[in-house]
Amino acid sequence: MGTTANILFIKDNFLYSANVGDSMTVIYKNGRAIKLNQQHRIESQMELERIKKSGANIVNNRVNGKINLTRAIGK
């Protein structure tokens, strides 16, 4: 259990984006949505390998059968 966060900061015409946990950050520009980061989902082979390497398993599409987020902050 935990939470996720997306942080956006604009300074001097630059947009800075940070994300913790499993959240998607999207901006809307010129009539279209633009992803600013990659979600960490169990459907991703790289994320699945990271989960298994940590000693956890995927059961019923949840990490260790309990949580559907693969990354979060807090407990």
mmCIF file of the N, C-alpha and C atoms, coordinates in Angstrom:
data_MODEL
# 
_entry.id   MODEL 
# 
loop_
_atom_site.group_PDB 
_atom_site.id 
_atom_site.type_symbol 
_atom_site.label_atom_id 
_atom_site.label_alt_id 
_atom_site.label_comp_id 
_atom_site.label_asym_id 
_atom_site.label_entity_id 
_atom_site.label_seq_id 
_atom_site.pdbx_PDB_ins_code 
_atom_site.Cartn_x 
_atom_site.Cartn_y 
_atom_site.Cartn_z 
_atom_site.occupancy 
_atom_site.B_iso_or_equiv 
_atom_site.pdbx_formal_charge 
_atom_site.auth_seq_id 
_atom_site.auth_comp_id 
_atom_site.auth_asym_id 
_atom_site.auth_atom_id 
_atom_site.pdbx_PDB_model_num 
ATOM 1   N N  . MET A 1 1  ? 0.829  -1.166  0.000   1.00 0.00 ? 1  MET A N  1 
ATOM 2   C CA . MET A 1 1  ? 0.000  0.000   0.000   1.00 0.00 ? 1  MET A CA 1 
ATOM 3   C C  . MET A 1 1  ? 0.880  1.238   0.000   1.00 0.00 ? 1  MET A C  1 
ATOM 4   N N  . GLY A 1 2  ? 0.361  2.314   -0.468  1.00 0.00 ? 2  GLY A N  1 
ATOM 5   C CA . GLY A 1 2  ? 1.118  3.546   -0.519  1.00 0.00 ? 2  GLY A CA 1 
ATOM 6   C C  . GLY A 1 2  ? 0.427  4.546   -1.404  1.00 0.00 ? 2  GLY A C  1 
ATOM 7   N N  . THR A 1 3  ? 1.187  5.435   -1.933  1.00 0.00 ? 3  THR A N  1 
ATOM 8   C CA . THR A 1 3  ? 0.628  6.475   -2.777  1.00 0.00 ? 3  THR A CA 1 
ATOM 9   C C  . THR A 1 3  ? 1.556  6.737   -3.944  1.00 0.00 ? 3  THR A C  1 
ATOM 10  N N  . THR A 1 4  ? 1.114  7.528   -4.866  1.00 0.00 ? 4  THR A N  1 
ATOM 11  C CA . THR A 1 4  ? 1.932  7.931   -6.005  1.00 0.00 ? 4  THR A CA 1 
ATOM 12  C C  . THR A 1 4  ? 1.835  9.444   -6.134  1.00 0.00 ? 4  THR A C  1 
ATOM 13  N N  . ALA A 1 5  ? 2.747  10.031  -6.894  1.00 0.00 ? 5  ALA A N  1 
ATOM 14  C CA . ALA A 1 5  ? 2.709  11.488  -7.064  1.00 0.00 ? 5  ALA A CA 1 
ATOM 15  C C  . ALA A 1 5  ? 3.302  11.879  -8.409  1.00 0.00 ? 5  ALA A C  1 
ATOM 16  N N  . ASN A 1 6  ? 2.730  12.915  -8.984  1.00 0.00 ? 6  ASN A N  1 
ATOM 17  C CA . ASN A 1 6  ? 3.264  13.546  -10.187 1.00 0.00 ? 6  ASN A CA 1 
ATOM 18  C C  . ASN A 1 6  ? 3.498  15.012  -9.841  1.00 0.00 ? 6  ASN A C  1 
ATOM 19  N N  . ILE A 1 7  ? 4.666  15.504  -10.163 1.00 0.00 ? 7  ILE A N  1 
ATOM 20  C CA . ILE A 1 7  ? 5.010  16.888  -9.862  1.00 0.00 ? 7  ILE A CA 1 
ATOM 21  C C  . ILE A 1 7  ? 5.418  17.577  -11.156 1.00 0.00 ? 7  ILE A C  1 
ATOM 22  N N  . LEU A 1 8  ? 4.844  18.738  -11.417 1.00 0.00 ? 8  LEU A N  1 
ATOM 23  C CA . LEU A 1 8  ? 5.215  19.538  -12.584 1.00 0.00 ? 8  LEU A CA 1 
ATOM 24  C C  . LEU A 1 8  ? 5.656  20.910  -12.095 1.00 0.00 ? 8  LEU A C  1 
ATOM 25  N N  . PHE A 1 9  ? 6.731  21.401  -12.681 1.00 0.00 ? 9  PHE A N  1 
ATOM 26  C CA . PHE A 1 9  ? 7.301  22.688  -12.291 1.00 0.00 ? 9  PHE A CA 1 
ATOM 27  C C  . PHE A 1 9  ? 7.660  23.442  -13.561 1.00 0.00 ? 9  PHE A C  1 
ATOM 28  N N  . ILE A 1 10 ? 7.207  24.671  -13.659 1.00 0.00 ? 10 ILE A N  1 
ATOM 29  C CA . ILE A 1 10 ? 7.511  25.489  -14.839 1.00 0.00 ? 10 ILE A CA 1 
ATOM 30  C C  . ILE A 1 10 ? 8.383  26.653  -14.396 1.00 0.00 ? 10 ILE A C  1 
ATOM 31  N N  . LYS A 1 11 ? 9.520  26.807  -15.082 1.00 0.00 ? 11 LYS A N  1 
ATOM 32  C CA . LYS A 1 11 ? 10.431 27.913  -14.791 1.00 0.00 ? 11 LYS A CA 1 
ATOM 33  C C  . LYS A 1 11 ? 11.133 28.314  -16.080 1.00 0.00 ? 11 LYS A C  1 
ATOM 34  N N  . ASP A 1 12 ? 11.133 29.606  -16.354 1.00 0.00 ? 12 ASP A N  1 
ATOM 35  C CA . ASP A 1 12 ? 11.823 30.137  -17.535 1.00 0.00 ? 12 ASP A CA 1 
ATOM 36  C C  . ASP A 1 12 ? 11.444 29.405  -18.818 1.00 0.00 ? 12 ASP A C  1 
ATOM 37  N N  . ASN A 1 13 ? 10.152 29.158  -19.003 1.00 0.00 ? 13 ASN A N  1 
ATOM 38  C CA . ASN A 1 13 ? 9.624  28.488  -20.190 1.00 0.00 ? 13 ASN A CA 1 
ATOM 39  C C  . ASN A 1 13 ? 10.036 27.024  -20.325 1.00 0.00 ? 13 ASN A C  1 
ATOM 40  N N  . PHE A 1 14 ? 10.502 26.414  -19.260 1.00 0.00 ? 14 PHE A N  1 
ATOM 41  C CA . PHE A 1 14 ? 10.819 24.988  -19.254 1.00 0.00 ? 14 PHE A CA 1 
ATOM 42  C C  . PHE A 1 14 ? 9.849  24.278  -18.324 1.00 0.00 ? 14 PHE A C  1 
ATOM 43  N N  . LEU A 1 15 ? 9.406  23.099  -18.729 1.00 0.00 ? 15 LEU A N  1 
ATOM 44  C CA . LEU A 1 15 ? 8.525  22.274  -17.912 1.00 0.00 ? 15 LEU A CA 1 
ATOM 45  C C  . LEU A 1 15 ? 9.345  21.112  -17.366 1.00 0.00 ? 15 LEU A C  1 
ATOM 46  N N  . TYR A 1 16 ? 9.372  21.006  -16.058 1.00 0.00 ? 16 TYR A N  1 
ATOM 47  C CA . TYR A 1 16 ? 10.078 19.907  -15.396 1.00 0.00 ? 16 TYR A CA 1 
ATOM 48  C C  . TYR A 1 16 ? 9.029  18.957  -14.832 1.00 0.00 ? 16 TYR A C  1 
ATOM 49  N N  . SER A 1 17 ? 9.254  17.675  -15.010 1.00 0.00 ? 17 SER A N  1 
ATOM 50  C CA . SER A 1 17 ? 8.299  16.667  -14.561 1.00 0.00 ? 17 SER A CA 1 
ATOM 51  C C  . SER A 1 17 ? 9.026  15.614  -13.736 1.00 0.00 ? 17 SER A C  1 
ATOM 52  N N  . ALA A 1 18 ? 8.415  15.260  -12.609 1.00 0.00 ? 18 ALA A N  1 
ATOM 53  C CA . ALA A 1 18 ? 8.953  14.178  -11.769 1.00 0.00 ? 18 ALA A CA 1 
ATOM 54  C C  . ALA A 1 18 ? 7.782  13.299  -11.374 1.00 0.00 ? 18 ALA A C  1 
ATOM 55  N N  . ASN A 1 19 ? 8.064  12.026  -11.226 1.00 0.00 ? 19 ASN A N  1 
ATOM 56  C CA . ASN A 1 19 ? 7.001  11.119  -10.815 1.00 0.00 ? 19 ASN A CA 1 
ATOM 57  C C  . ASN A 1 19 ? 7.569  10.040  -9.919  1.00 0.00 ? 19 ASN A C  1 
ATOM 58  N N  . VAL A 1 20 ? 6.792  9.697   -8.914  1.00 0.00 ? 20 VAL A N  1 
ATOM 59  C CA . VAL A 1 20 ? 7.134  8.604   -8.009  1.00 0.00 ? 20 VAL A CA 1 
ATOM 60  C C  . VAL A 1 20 ? 5.943  7.663   -7.949  1.00 0.00 ? 20 VAL A C  1 
ATOM 61  N N  . GLY A 1 21 ? 6.243  6.402   -7.974  1.00 0.00 ? 21 GLY A N  1 
ATOM 62  C CA . GLY A 1 21 ? 5.169  5.427   -7.968  1.00 0.00 ? 21 GLY A CA 1 
ATOM 63  C C  . GLY A 1 21 ? 4.671  5.152   -9.370  1.00 0.00 ? 21 GLY A C  1 
ATOM 64  N N  . ASP A 1 22 ? 3.504  4.588   -9.443  1.00 0.00 ? 22 ASP A N  1 
ATOM 65  C CA . ASP A 1 22 ? 2.941  4.129   -10.712 1.00 0.00 ? 22 ASP A CA 1 
ATOM 66  C C  . ASP A 1 22 ? 1.834  5.070   -11.157 1.00 0.00 ? 22 ASP A C  1 
ATOM 67  N N  . SER A 1 23 ? 2.209  6.212   -11.680 1.00 0.00 ? 23 SER A N  1 
ATOM 68  C CA . SER A 1 23 ? 1.237  7.192   -12.171 1.00 0.00 ? 23 SER A CA 1 
ATOM 69  C C  . SER A 1 23 ? 1.657  7.661   -13.551 1.00 0.00 ? 23 SER A C  1 
ATOM 70  N N  . MET A 1 24 ? 0.671  8.047   -14.340 1.00 0.00 ? 24 MET A N  1 
ATOM 71  C CA . MET A 1 24 ? 0.944  8.564   -15.668 1.00 0.00 ? 24 MET A CA 1 
ATOM 72  C C  . MET A 1 24 ? 0.799  10.078  -15.640 1.00 0.00 ? 24 MET A C  1 
ATOM 73  N N  . THR A 1 25 ? 1.778  10.769  -16.212 1.00 0.00 ? 25 THR A N  1 
ATOM 74  C CA . THR A 1 25 ? 1.718  12.222  -16.341 1.00 0.00 ? 25 THR A CA 1 
ATOM 75  C C  . THR A 1 25 ? 1.472  12.546  -17.808 1.00 0.00 ? 25 THR A C  1 
ATOM 76  N N  . VAL A 1 26 ? 0.444  13.354  -18.064 1.00 0.00 ? 26 VAL A N  1 
ATOM 77  C CA . VAL A 1 26 ? 0.066  13.699  -19.427 1.00 0.00 ? 26 VAL A CA 1 
ATOM 78  C C  . VAL A 1 26 ? -0.159 15.206  -19.504 1.00 0.00 ? 26 VAL A C  1 
ATOM 79  N N  . ILE A 1 27 ? 0.309  15.825  -20.584 1.00 0.00 ? 27 ILE A N  1 
ATOM 80  C CA . ILE A 1 27 ? -0.026 17.223  -20.833 1.00 0.00 ? 27 ILE A CA 1 
ATOM 81  C C  . ILE A 1 27 ? -0.831 17.287  -22.123 1.00 0.00 ? 27 ILE A C  1 
ATOM 82  N N  . TYR A 1 28 ? -1.567 18.331  -22.248 1.00 0.00 ? 28 TYR A N  1 
ATOM 83  C CA . TYR A 1 28 ? -2.400 18.536  -23.429 1.00 0.00 ? 28 TYR A CA 1 
ATOM 84  C C  . TYR A 1 28 ? -1.808 19.706  -24.204 1.00 0.00 ? 28 TYR A C  1 
ATOM 85  N N  . LYS A 1 29 ? -1.418 19.452  -25.447 1.00 0.00 ? 29 LYS A N  1 
ATOM 86  C CA . LYS A 1 29 ? -0.788 20.486  -26.261 1.00 0.00 ? 29 LYS A CA 1 
ATOM 87  C C  . LYS A 1 29 ? -1.258 20.359  -27.702 1.00 0.00 ? 29 LYS A C  1 
ATOM 88  N N  . ASN A 1 30 ? -1.653 21.471  -28.275 1.00 0.00 ? 30 ASN A N  1 
ATOM 89  C CA . ASN A 1 30 ? -2.080 21.508  -29.681 1.00 0.00 ? 30 ASN A CA 1 
ATOM 90  C C  . ASN A 1 30 ? -3.115 20.431  -30.014 1.00 0.00 ? 30 ASN A C  1 
ATOM 91  N N  . GLY A 1 31 ? -4.061 20.247  -29.117 1.00 0.00 ? 31 GLY A N  1 
ATOM 92  C CA . GLY A 1 31 ? -5.149 19.326  -29.384 1.00 0.00 ? 31 GLY A CA 1 
ATOM 93  C C  . GLY A 1 31 ? -4.851 17.861  -29.185 1.00 0.00 ? 31 GLY A C  1 
ATOM 94  N N  . ARG A 1 32 ? -3.731 17.540  -28.558 1.00 0.00 ? 32 ARG A N  1 
ATOM 95  C CA . ARG A 1 32 ? -3.448 16.115  -28.312 1.00 0.00 ? 32 ARG A CA 1 
ATOM 96  C C  . ARG A 1 32 ? -2.778 15.912  -26.963 1.00 0.00 ? 32 ARG A C  1 
ATOM 97  N N  . ALA A 1 33 ? -2.966 14.723  -26.426 1.00 0.00 ? 33 ALA A N  1 
ATOM 98  C CA . ALA A 1 33 ? -2.371 14.357  -25.141 1.00 0.00 ? 33 ALA A CA 1 
ATOM 99  C C  . ALA A 1 33 ? -0.976 13.796  -25.382 1.00 0.00 ? 33 ALA A C  1 
ATOM 100 N N  . ILE A 1 34 ? -0.030 14.240  -24.572 1.00 0.00 ? 34 ILE A N  1 
ATOM 101 C CA . ILE A 1 34 ? 1.357  13.785  -24.705 1.00 0.00 ? 34 ILE A CA 1 
ATOM 102 C C  . ILE A 1 34 ? 1.791  13.167  -23.379 1.00 0.00 ? 34 ILE A C  1 
ATOM 103 N N  . LYS A 1 35 ? 2.208  11.897  -23.422 1.00 0.00 ? 35 LYS A N  1 
ATOM 104 C CA . LYS A 1 35 ? 2.707  11.223  -22.216 1.00 0.00 ? 35 LYS A CA 1 
ATOM 105 C C  . LYS A 1 35 ? 4.075  11.782  -21.849 1.00 0.00 ? 35 LYS A C  1 
ATOM 106 N N  . LEU A 1 36 ? 4.263  12.056  -20.573 1.00 0.00 ? 36 LEU A N  1 
ATOM 107 C CA . LEU A 1 36 ? 5.559  12.548  -20.115 1.00 0.00 ? 36 LEU A CA 1 
ATOM 108 C C  . LEU A 1 36 ? 6.379  11.471  -19.413 1.00 0.00 ? 36 LEU A C  1 
ATOM 109 N N  . ASN A 1 37 ? 5.781  10.341  -19.134 1.00 0.00 ? 37 ASN A N  1 
ATOM 110 C CA . ASN A 1 37 ? 6.523  9.263   -18.475 1.00 0.00 ? 37 ASN A CA 1 
ATOM 111 C C  . ASN A 1 37 ? 5.935  7.907   -18.861 1.00 0.00 ? 37 ASN A C  1 
ATOM 112 N N  . GLN A 1 38 ? 6.578  6.883   -18.431 1.00 0.00 ? 38 GLN A N  1 
ATOM 113 C CA . GLN A 1 38 ? 6.158  5.513   -18.709 1.00 0.00 ? 38 GLN A CA 1 
ATOM 114 C C  . GLN A 1 38 ? 5.538  4.931   -17.446 1.00 0.00 ? 38 GLN A C  1 
ATOM 115 N N  . GLN A 1 39 ? 4.381  4.301   -17.561 1.00 0.00 ? 39 GLN A N  1 
ATOM 116 C CA . GLN A 1 39 ? 3.764  3.657   -16.410 1.00 0.00 ? 39 GLN A CA 1 
ATOM 117 C C  . GLN A 1 39 ? 4.477  2.346   -16.116 1.00 0.00 ? 39 GLN A C  1 
ATOM 118 N N  . HIS A 1 40 ? 4.521  1.978   -14.844 1.00 0.00 ? 40 HIS A N  1 
ATOM 119 C CA . HIS A 1 40 ? 5.132  0.722   -14.427 1.00 0.00 ? 40 HIS A CA 1 
ATOM 120 C C  . HIS A 1 40 ? 4.014  -0.288  -14.184 1.00 0.00 ? 40 HIS A C  1 
ATOM 121 N N  . ARG A 1 41 ? 3.657  -1.004  -15.202 1.00 0.00 ? 41 ARG A N  1 
ATOM 122 C CA . ARG A 1 41 ? 2.561  -1.975  -15.134 1.00 0.00 ? 41 ARG A CA 1 
ATOM 123 C C  . ARG A 1 41 ? 3.099  -3.386  -15.267 1.00 0.00 ? 41 ARG A C  1 
ATOM 124 N N  . ILE A 1 42 ? 2.369  -4.335  -14.704 1.00 0.00 ? 42 ILE A N  1 
ATOM 125 C CA . ILE A 1 42 ? 2.814  -5.726  -14.790 1.00 0.00 ? 42 ILE A CA 1 
ATOM 126 C C  . ILE A 1 42 ? 2.779  -6.251  -16.213 1.00 0.00 ? 42 ILE A C  1 
ATOM 127 N N  . GLU A 1 43 ? 2.076  -5.557  -17.094 1.00 0.00 ? 43 GLU A N  1 
ATOM 128 C CA . GLU A 1 43 ? 2.056  -5.961  -18.502 1.00 0.00 ? 43 GLU A CA 1 
ATOM 129 C C  . GLU A 1 43 ? 3.402  -5.699  -19.175 1.00 0.00 ? 43 GLU A C  1 
ATOM 130 N N  . SER A 1 44 ? 4.227  -4.852  -18.580 1.00 0.00 ? 44 SER A N  1 
ATOM 131 C CA . SER A 1 44 ? 5.551  -4.546  -19.110 1.00 0.00 ? 44 SER A CA 1 
ATOM 132 C C  . SER A 1 44 ? 6.519  -5.658  -18.711 1.00 0.00 ? 44 SER A C  1 
ATOM 133 N N  . GLN A 1 45 ? 7.183  -6.232  -19.690 1.00 0.00 ? 45 GLN A N  1 
ATOM 134 C CA . GLN A 1 45 ? 8.124  -7.320  -19.416 1.00 0.00 ? 45 GLN A CA 1 
ATOM 135 C C  . GLN A 1 45 ? 9.243  -6.857  -18.471 1.00 0.00 ? 45 GLN A C  1 
ATOM 136 N N  . MET A 1 46 ? 9.730  -5.637  -18.668 1.00 0.00 ? 46 MET A N  1 
ATOM 137 C CA . MET A 1 46 ? 10.797 -5.110  -17.818 1.00 0.00 ? 46 MET A CA 1 
ATOM 138 C C  . MET A 1 46 ? 10.331 -4.979  -16.361 1.00 0.00 ? 46 MET A C  1 
ATOM 139 N N  . GLU A 1 47 ? 9.112  -4.517  -16.171 1.00 0.00 ? 47 GLU A N  1 
ATOM 140 C CA . GLU A 1 47 ? 8.569  -4.370  -14.808 1.00 0.00 ? 47 GLU A CA 1 
ATOM 141 C C  . GLU A 1 47 ? 8.310  -5.732  -14.180 1.00 0.00 ? 47 GLU A C  1 
ATOM 142 N N  . LEU A 1 48 ? 7.809  -6.665  -14.960 1.00 0.00 ? 48 LEU A N  1 
ATOM 143 C CA . LEU A 1 48 ? 7.562  -8.017  -14.461 1.00 0.00 ? 48 LEU A CA 1 
ATOM 144 C C  . LEU A 1 48 ? 8.871  -8.665  -14.005 1.00 0.00 ? 48 LEU A C  1 
ATOM 145 N N  . GLU A 1 49 ? 9.925  -8.496  -14.774 1.00 0.00 ? 49 GLU A N  1 
ATOM 146 C CA . GLU A 1 49 ? 11.232 -9.039  -14.390 1.00 0.00 ? 49 GLU A CA 1 
ATOM 147 C C  . GLU A 1 49 ? 11.745 -8.380  -13.109 1.00 0.00 ? 49 GLU A C  1 
ATOM 148 N N  . ARG A 1 50 ? 11.540 -7.063  -12.969 1.00 0.00 ? 50 ARG A N  1 
ATOM 149 C CA . ARG A 1 50 ? 11.979 -6.360  -11.761 1.00 0.00 ? 50 ARG A CA 1 
ATOM 150 C C  . ARG A 1 50 ? 11.240 -6.884  -10.529 1.00 0.00 ? 50 ARG A C  1 
ATOM 151 N N  . ILE A 1 51 ? 9.938  -7.126  -10.680 1.00 0.00 ? 51 ILE A N  1 
ATOM 152 C CA . ILE A 1 51 ? 9.125  -7.633  -9.569  1.00 0.00 ? 51 ILE A CA 1 
ATOM 153 C C  . ILE A 1 51 ? 9.606  -9.016  -9.155  1.00 0.00 ? 51 ILE A C  1 
ATOM 154 N N  . LYS A 1 52 ? 9.807  -9.893  -10.125 1.00 0.00 ? 52 LYS A N  1 
ATOM 155 C CA . LYS A 1 52 ? 10.255 -11.255 -9.821  1.00 0.00 ? 52 LYS A CA 1 
ATOM 156 C C  . LYS A 1 52 ? 11.647 -11.264 -9.205  1.00 0.00 ? 52 LYS A C  1 
ATOM 157 N N  . LYS A 1 53 ? 12.530 -10.391 -9.693  1.00 0.00 ? 53 LYS A N  1 
ATOM 158 C CA . LYS A 1 53 ? 13.887 -10.312 -9.153  1.00 0.00 ? 53 LYS A CA 1 
ATOM 159 C C  . LYS A 1 53 ? 13.875 -9.871  -7.686  1.00 0.00 ? 53 LYS A C  1 
ATOM 160 N N  . SER A 1 54 ? 12.867 -9.081  -7.307  1.00 0.00 ? 54 SER A N  1 
ATOM 161 C CA . SER A 1 54 ? 12.767 -8.614  -5.920  1.00 0.00 ? 54 SER A CA 1 
ATOM 162 C C  . SER A 1 54 ? 12.243 -9.702  -4.981  1.00 0.00 ? 54 SER A C  1 
ATOM 163 N N  . GLY A 1 55 ? 11.814 -10.830 -5.552  1.00 0.00 ? 55 GLY A N  1 
ATOM 164 C CA . GLY A 1 55 ? 11.307 -11.926 -4.735  1.00 0.00 ? 55 GLY A CA 1 
ATOM 165 C C  . GLY A 1 55 ? 9.790  -11.972 -4.656  1.00 0.00 ? 55 GLY A C  1 
ATOM 166 N N  . ALA A 1 56 ? 9.119  -11.045 -5.305  1.00 0.00 ? 56 ALA A N  1 
ATOM 167 C CA . ALA A 1 56 ? 7.651  -11.021 -5.301  1.00 0.00 ? 56 ALA A CA 1 
ATOM 168 C C  . ALA A 1 56 ? 7.121  -11.825 -6.478  1.00 0.00 ? 56 ALA A C  1 
ATOM 169 N N  . ASN A 1 57 ? 5.832  -12.086 -6.462  1.00 0.00 ? 57 ASN A N  1 
ATOM 170 C CA . ASN A 1 57 ? 5.156  -12.812 -7.534  1.00 0.00 ? 57 ASN A CA 1 
ATOM 171 C C  . ASN A 1 57 ? 3.904  -12.061 -7.946  1.00 0.00 ? 57 ASN A C  1 
ATOM 172 N N  . ILE A 1 58 ? 3.395  -12.375 -9.118  1.00 0.00 ? 58 ILE A N  1 
ATOM 173 C CA . ILE A 1 58 ? 2.129  -11.824 -9.582  1.00 0.00 ? 58 ILE A CA 1 
ATOM 174 C C  . ILE A 1 58 ? 1.065  -12.903 -9.426  1.00 0.00 ? 58 ILE A C  1 
ATOM 175 N N  . VAL A 1 59 ? 0.043  -12.600 -8.642  1.00 0.00 ? 59 VAL A N  1 
ATOM 176 C CA . VAL A 1 59 ? -1.068 -13.523 -8.403  1.00 0.00 ? 59 VAL A CA 1 
ATOM 177 C C  . VAL A 1 59 ? -2.354 -12.751 -8.667  1.00 0.00 ? 59 VAL A C  1 
ATOM 178 N N  . ASN A 1 60 ? -3.185 -13.248 -9.572  1.00 0.00 ? 60 ASN A N  1 
ATOM 179 C CA . ASN A 1 60 ? -4.438 -12.576 -9.933  1.00 0.00 ? 60 ASN A CA 1 
ATOM 180 C C  . ASN A 1 60 ? -4.202 -11.112 -10.340 1.00 0.00 ? 60 ASN A C  1 
ATOM 181 N N  . ASN A 1 61 ? -3.166 -10.885 -11.136 1.00 0.00 ? 61 ASN A N  1 
ATOM 182 C CA . ASN A 1 61 ? -2.806 -9.549  -11.627 1.00 0.00 ? 61 ASN A CA 1 
ATOM 183 C C  . ASN A 1 61 ? -2.468 -8.552  -10.522 1.00 0.00 ? 61 ASN A C  1 
ATOM 184 N N  . ARG A 1 62 ? -2.024 -9.049  -9.378  1.00 0.00 ? 62 ARG A N  1 
ATOM 185 C CA . ARG A 1 62 ? -1.620 -8.188  -8.259  1.00 0.00 ? 62 ARG A CA 1 
ATOM 186 C C  . ARG A 1 62 ? -0.275 -8.670  -7.727  1.00 0.00 ? 62 ARG A C  1 
ATOM 187 N N  . VAL A 1 63 ? 0.518  -7.726  -7.238  1.00 0.00 ? 63 VAL A N  1 
ATOM 188 C CA . VAL A 1 63 ? 1.811  -8.087  -6.648  1.00 0.00 ? 63 VAL A CA 1 
ATOM 189 C C  . VAL A 1 63 ? 1.541  -8.854  -5.361  1.00 0.00 ? 63 VAL A C  1 
ATOM 190 N N  . ASN A 1 64 ? 2.064  -10.076 -5.290  1.00 0.00 ? 64 ASN A N  1 
ATOM 191 C CA . ASN A 1 64 ? 1.830  -11.002 -4.182  1.00 0.00 ? 64 ASN A CA 1 
ATOM 192 C C  . ASN A 1 64 ? 0.340  -11.181 -3.882  1.00 0.00 ? 64 ASN A C  1 
ATOM 193 N N  . GLY A 1 65 ? -0.495 -10.991 -4.899  1.00 0.00 ? 65 GLY A N  1 
ATOM 194 C CA . GLY A 1 65 ? -1.926 -11.193 -4.751  1.00 0.00 ? 65 GLY A CA 1 
ATOM 195 C C  . GLY A 1 65 ? -2.634 -10.122 -3.948  1.00 0.00 ? 65 GLY A C  1 
ATOM 196 N N  . LYS A 1 66 ? -1.912 -9.034  -3.587  1.00 0.00 ? 66 LYS A N  1 
ATOM 197 C CA . LYS A 1 66 ? -2.500 -8.045  -2.687  1.00 0.00 ? 66 LYS A CA 1 
ATOM 198 C C  . LYS A 1 66 ? -2.694 -6.665  -3.297  1.00 0.00 ? 66 LYS A C  1 
ATOM 199 N N  . ILE A 1 67 ? -1.718 -6.175  -4.023  1.00 0.00 ? 67 ILE A N  1 
ATOM 200 C CA . ILE A 1 67 ? -1.774 -4.789  -4.477  1.00 0.00 ? 67 ILE A CA 1 
ATOM 201 C C  . ILE A 1 67 ? -1.611 -4.729  -5.986  1.00 0.00 ? 67 ILE A C  1 
ATOM 202 N N  . ASN A 1 68 ? -2.350 -3.842  -6.636  1.00 0.00 ? 68 ASN A N  1 
ATOM 203 C CA . ASN A 1 68 ? -2.261 -3.786  -8.088  1.00 0.00 ? 68 ASN A CA 1 
ATOM 204 C C  . ASN A 1 68 ? -1.264 -2.728  -8.565  1.00 0.00 ? 68 ASN A C  1 
ATOM 205 N N  . LEU A 1 69 ? -0.696 -1.939  -7.656  1.00 0.00 ? 69 LEU A N  1 
ATOM 206 C CA . LEU A 1 69 ? 0.388  -1.022  -8.026  1.00 0.00 ? 69 LEU A CA 1 
ATOM 207 C C  . LEU A 1 69 ? 1.705  -1.770  -7.949  1.00 0.00 ? 69 LEU A C  1 
ATOM 208 N N  . THR A 1 70 ? 2.576  -1.543  -8.908  1.00 0.00 ? 70 THR A N  1 
ATOM 209 C CA . THR A 1 70 ? 3.881  -2.193  -8.835  1.00 0.00 ? 70 THR A CA 1 
ATOM 210 C C  . THR A 1 70 ? 4.914  -1.295  -8.174  1.00 0.00 ? 70 THR A C  1 
ATOM 211 N N  . ARG A 1 71 ? 4.619  0.002   -8.092  1.00 0.00 ? 71 ARG A N  1 
ATOM 212 C CA . ARG A 1 71 ? 5.517  0.930   -7.422  1.00 0.00 ? 71 ARG A CA 1 
ATOM 213 C C  . ARG A 1 71 ? 4.682  1.951   -6.664  1.00 0.00 ? 71 ARG A C  1 
ATOM 214 N N  . ALA A 1 72 ? 5.084  2.254   -5.450  1.00 0.00 ? 72 ALA A N  1 
ATOM 215 C CA . ALA A 1 72 ? 4.388  3.258   -4.648  1.00 0.00 ? 72 ALA A CA 1 
ATOM 216 C C  . ALA A 1 72 ? 5.366  3.778   -3.595  1.00 0.00 ? 72 ALA A C  1 
ATOM 217 N N  . ILE A 1 73 ? 5.023  4.898   -2.999  1.00 0.00 ? 73 ILE A N  1 
ATOM 218 C CA . ILE A 1 73 ? 5.810  5.422   -1.887  1.00 0.00 ? 73 ILE A CA 1 
ATOM 219 C C  . ILE A 1 73 ? 4.950  5.319   -0.631  1.00 0.00 ? 73 ILE A C  1 
ATOM 220 N N  . GLY A 1 74 ? 5.568  5.134   0.480   1.00 0.00 ? 74 GLY A N  1 
ATOM 221 C CA . GLY A 1 74 ? 4.815  4.987   1.728   1.00 0.00 ? 74 GLY A CA 1 
ATOM 222 C C  . GLY A 1 74 ? 4.483  3.539   1.986   1.00 0.00 ? 74 GLY A C  1 
ATOM 223 N N  . LYS A 1 75 ? 3.688  3.315   2.976   1.00 0.00 ? 75 LYS A N  1 
ATOM 224 C CA . LYS A 1 75 ? 3.309  1.943   3.334   1.00 0.00 ? 75 LYS A CA 1 
ATOM 225 C C  . LYS A 1 75 ? 1.902  1.882   3.837   1.00 0.00 ? 75 LYS A C  1 
# 
